[in-house]
């Protein structure tokens, strides 16, 4: 299979921006799944190797959930240089999500608003693809792949939906992310409240602990939290010993946007999310005293952005929206430029830099 050079991939990405956003996304996933997408050539740098529990990451730069919703191309995305890929969100039963149009590019703001609403092919389709990947030998040496779990919109027991995701993807993924922070499923964010969150984490962790292969459980939170909600999340995360907190999902706040799509309903991602999500990351690093690992998400579009997340407390970072504007070479550019940032501050590894700006 002939792979597209990254520079050509960046040009193709510019052409795709002229298409309807959802159609462009589908075409990109299809290209990557076909094996004809670009591939990065970045030398592995030991300074960028990162650990989270028993998981060893070749580098700290991950692909956020939302791109590969149905596990169609995880290995092709790892080939772009990502140290890990998070697929999903995945709901137990297939569901179409919200009506179209449901995704909007805010070019002037380097941002995106989406209201997909957990459009998912369901656990059955995703598990089948991951099992086939495992049969082909894709799992393991090619990189780390995790699953972002969601709940069906009409579910009578949403906590049971997350437990089912843990159970049915056991042995097929390296970690689970419990996503209770999407703004596009009515009522979902109420699971971040203290009583609901304790019940959720208790059942999900118990489900995981019943399995032979006990993959780490991460919790993904919203950026739009009150002080009491932050305190509740920190307390529950510590009490239930979650393996990492993912900070953060998209925001419903609209401030200073220039695009004509600024008033569209849904979650805002991209450049405007960088400052608030990084401030929240720093806040949780201090709340936890650095004892609960954090994954920084929101507005990462450069090595400097990634490094600032790390300095604020992130052991790992994820990105997605910025690739729409920067192209598929973004992860490899970040990996090439991160070591110089570490060197400039006298750090010998990512681990040494984590939380340095929040101490």
C-alpha angles and dihedrals in degrees: 000000000000111000122213115244113247093243090055088047090056090052091048089050089057091052092050090056088070090064129078105285097239093046091048090051092051092049091049093051090048091051093050092046090052091062093240097103125111123281129208126228105205121151114236111253117203090210089067097050111117136191132206112180108308093340116103115202121199087217136353098247114104137176110245123230116270101061102072098030097164103035093256100139115010095138093048088055091049086055089064088068101268114149090213141001128217113206125200152346088238125187123198094243125037114261132174098224123217127338120277139287089055106144128059132184115222098200096177090053098039086235145115133217116205134179099176092144099214097304100191141167087217136244094289095062094041094048090050092053093047091048090052089049089053091050089053090053094250097132118083118015096042094061146278122307124187134181127236106212125209138176128244114257094235096039117139091206113030094178088058088055091059091047090052090053091053092048099046096045095046111135092011101080135039098225142003126227115202104213111202095146107075110123091206101074110070113244096004095117091058086078086074090070117105102253095041093044093052090052092047097049093042093056096040094049091046090052091050092047091055090062127092090227109049107196118189119268120222126189121218116207137191123252091224101081135141120229091255091051090051090051091048092050092048092049094048093045091054095042094052095037097231112192097232143349117230110216110220155010125185122301132237091204116108116198131157096347119158103192123104087233093060094108095052114121118248141063120321119219134171134052098349090058095056100084099043095042092048091049089051090048091054090047093054091046088058094042090054095040086232091294098115114059116240132208113207119218131166133082099356106160104148144024088263091056091049091048092050089054089051092049088050091056110281119138088188134015134208133202139179116143094060091061088066088065103026100039132229094303091072098094093049091047090053091050092050093049102040097076092059090053091051091048093050090059095041097249118146095197144011090255091061091053098049110117095355092136092048098052 
